[in-house]
Amino acid sequence: MADGRVLLLKDSVKEEPNLAVTLLRGLALPRDYDQVPTDLLPGLGETGQAALKAYDKAAKVSAERERYRTDRDNFRTKFKISETQLQETDAEVEKLKKELAEAKAAASTAEAVVEKMKKEEKEKMREADAKGYEAGIKRAALDILRRPIRW
């Protein structure tokens, strides 16, 4: 400052009531300007500019903080959705594994039944063939016996 006086945080408005008015220049009445000591005016301008810069920085920091908070909340929401989808997918995989095991068991049972039926059918065919063979032999023997013998 031009007069060498620096405003500090410990400066009190109670001790210098016009200090607050000067800081609020846009709201101060013209008669209040006259009551401010002239040696404080240059420093108050610099202090006001510094306060505006600090306010701008604080506003930017606050906006960034809010953006980060929003991003964090969005990521949390996406993470929860992904986690839910993962759990649903895991449950679906388990369900499909059970269905696959049941299908394999049913296929195995069906194969066993088919094999059993094939064996039974083969056995019936053998019995039929054997009976047919025996019947054929008996029929042939009877035919031979019925024919007159020619010598």
Protein Blocks (a to p, Z undefined) as FASTA:
>chain_A
ZZopacdfklcfklmmmlmmmmmmmlpcfklmmmpcfklmmmmmmmmmmmmmmmmmmmmm
mmmmmmmmmmmmmmmmmmmmmmmmmmmmmmmmmmmmmmmmmmmmmmmmmmmmmmmmmmmm
mmmmmmmmmmmmmmmmmmmmmmmmmpccdZZ
